[in-house]
């Protein structure tokens, strides 16, 4: 399990091609899901993020989005502020339109056409980009597209992973039903409403010599929307918010370990399929 410890997307200059007439693209960096970038996806949408200085990218998360319903998503990282593509034809260097022709690619490449899920509203990829200045995201498909947040940054790996009994938010939709009962005990006045999913992440054997990693995580989580990826499946991810970390306690057997925990609300699935 990895958890985000930073989000540097706010420092990027972001452009969309084609641009949306409905919403400013910069709303995807505020961490607030009430502001959503909306556009009509006519085949392809290209998002470009250019950073003022080199960054290391450990994860890329897309939250509050319907990208899971589209055909494919491609993500490339580069250390070039401007796209440096090349193609040689009869001894002359020409510009290529293929983002995978980047001569300065730094890893962290995602080429994913395994989509088609209806309710996954949070997607997260673990990547490996070092010295990145430019991130290009290409989404292919049709229909409307919506994105509440794109988060980029570093991560922390929870020691020994989640403990037995940990509740996985991506396994359920964030809904609950309300209804009355008729004379024959049939459901009447049936309605649905959203619910908050509560998580309690426990690390009973936290390694104290690496405590800075845990502290960086809880310090970030206490002030920001953060993201969790339980394994390498992009759909086994969710956004965490309203985090309350607990004080780390002394271990009962050794001072080299500590007992740590954090509680938070989680969002993973949308309710759109029900309406």
TATA-V47570 format. One record per run of one state. SS is the DSSP state (2 for helix, 1 for strand, 0 for the rest). FROM is the first residue (numbers start at 1). LEN is the number of residues. If there is no record, write none. Layout:
ss,from,len
SS,FROM,LEN
SS,FROM,LEN
This chain:
ss,from,len
0,1,1
1,2,3
0,5,4
2,9,3
0,12,1
1,13,5
0,18,7
2,25,5
0,30,7
1,37,27
0,64,3
2,67,3
0,70,2
1,72,7
0,79,8
1,87,3
0,90,2
1,92,3
0,95,4
2,99,3
0,102,3
1,105,1
0,106,4
1,110,3
0,113,7
1,120,1
0,121,1
1,122,26
0,148,1
1,149,5
0,154,1
1,155,3
0,158,11
2,169,3
0,172,3
1,175,7
0,182,5
1,187,8
0,195,2
1,197,11
2,208,14
0,222,4
1,226,4
0,230,7
1,237,9
0,246,3
1,249,2
0,251,6
1,257,11
0,268,1
1,269,1
0,270,2
2,272,3
0,275,1
